[in-house]
Amino acid sequence: MPGREYKVFLSHGAADGWIARQMARRIRDDCGALTFLDVEDVASGDDFKRRIHAEVRAAGEVVALFTPWSVRRPWVWIEVGAAWVLGLRIVAVLHGLSVEDLEEAAGGKGVLEDLHIIELNDFEKYTSELKTRVDEAPDA
């Protein structure tokens, strides 16, 4: 199956776990990609920082969910920054805040400055585009 090893790392704040789980399910079911989602994939006692580092490096892209709760969470920004350093595709998904709210809360868009940022309501369009990338990814 082409692209079976294409992985998407999902970054989110703890308060947004339910939404992040739904996004991960759609990515797996609709696109055939693997996902990494801390609330599903990090076990008690795991070295959290080491695991996050390894999983970002193993990903083909990072999806960051920004909400009024997550926009000020340092780990979301750390994971986005790591993706940027690695040259990965970064998809910022907004729910419950506008681009202006994002800029105000974070003091700017940082590495998201040049990206097309989507709304959660447009997530289906993203999964359609992702499906194409997954299908075109080389076999592992």
Steps between C-alpha positions, in 0.01 A plus 500: 500500500669827393572751773423261782781648707402866457461642850321811621594643840206675670581781740233630736435623852378258766156665509453417131558125525156399374528715188855379437385137526230564239754663269739205543220253427410686178865508392535126555162391365461740208863538393675180601775689682650404832456749780677596816280649769646521847176415681479176301864411447699601811479246780536569869868505585617579145767767467257760363757746363706230329185345350373833367841573349513160326143519374535848350813380320312192368206703370436610144307800627366664814141608558471752782158567649476855633209582728450758774641234737800382298625825351697582813625147564879491458512141374280578199741775396805281575362225276420749223850644531655154482302428183619828352864422580462158337340652191173311547163609366314679780124528491353736758133433574301765685195426712332768708741777406589706197840566347491838674430327833794267434730793431383688809529202734839387370651840426496425127483193280868412523589218263135482393537839330520372143262207537144465385320451831171309491190490714386174659192521276737459201666188640331282237679694226828441683435126528424487128835664425675277753354189337673599176833542681458166675414324174804655330742424785756230423458160659698456817 
